[in-house]
Amino acid sequence: MLIEVKDKVVSTEIFERKFVCDLNACKGACCIEGDAGAPLTFEEIHLLEDNLEHIIPYMRPEGIAEVERNGVFYVDQDNEPVTALLNGSGECAFVYFDEKGITKCAVEQAYNEGKTNFKKPISCHLYPIRVKQFNDFEALNYDVWPICAPACACGDKLDVPVFRFLKEPLIRAFGEDFYKELEVVDRELKASRD
């Protein structure tokens, strides 16, 4: 079911589904699998390009080579800009692996260490919510991906709805008032089920 929240259309699945990333289980597979890079805004392309010198120290040699050869993004089959991938695989050029073999983001690591003001692409930060722009509105939908089964199990165990898990990126993307409105909708949906 879809509901209108402020100027957006939101799937009720973001209230009903549970989700908490479990990196020990999935190892960050969403950054190295798939058929395209992470969706980017044009502003984010400029942020990646402008901050690249601060991000490169956290990247792997093959990621650096890809970005130097082809740039920080490419245009996918939907004619949208997405992060560069290694050799056309599903592996983002900006990933590296920690000592446990967990995929990490060089962009986010540069941010965490105070080297940039750009945390990471909002599409990555908002996942598993995907935002789609239509002519008159934006739609927020829950994206089901089998590699996220451990996150769903962890969310069920901890009883954390998708929108609560994604509080920080939702506020980053749409503002505090929008998030407060989501909390109101959540209470109303719970009341209607009781």
Secondary structure as UniProt FT lines:
FT   STRAND          2..5
FT   TURN            6..7
FT   STRAND          8..11
FT   HELIX           13..16
FT   HELIX           23..26
FT   TURN            27..28
FT   HELIX           29..31
FT   HELIX           42..55
FT   HELIX           56..58
FT   HELIX           61..70
FT   STRAND          73..75
FT   TURN            77..78
FT   STRAND          81..83
FT   TURN            87..88
FT   TURN            93..94
FT   STRAND          95..97
FT   TURN            99..100
FT   STRAND          103..105
FT   HELIX           106..112
FT   TURN            113..114
FT   HELIX           122..126
FT   TURN            127..128
FT   STRAND          129..133
FT   STRAND          138..142
FT   HELIX           146..148
FT   HELIX           149..158
FT   HELIX           162..165
FT   HELIX           167..174
FT   HELIX           176..193
//
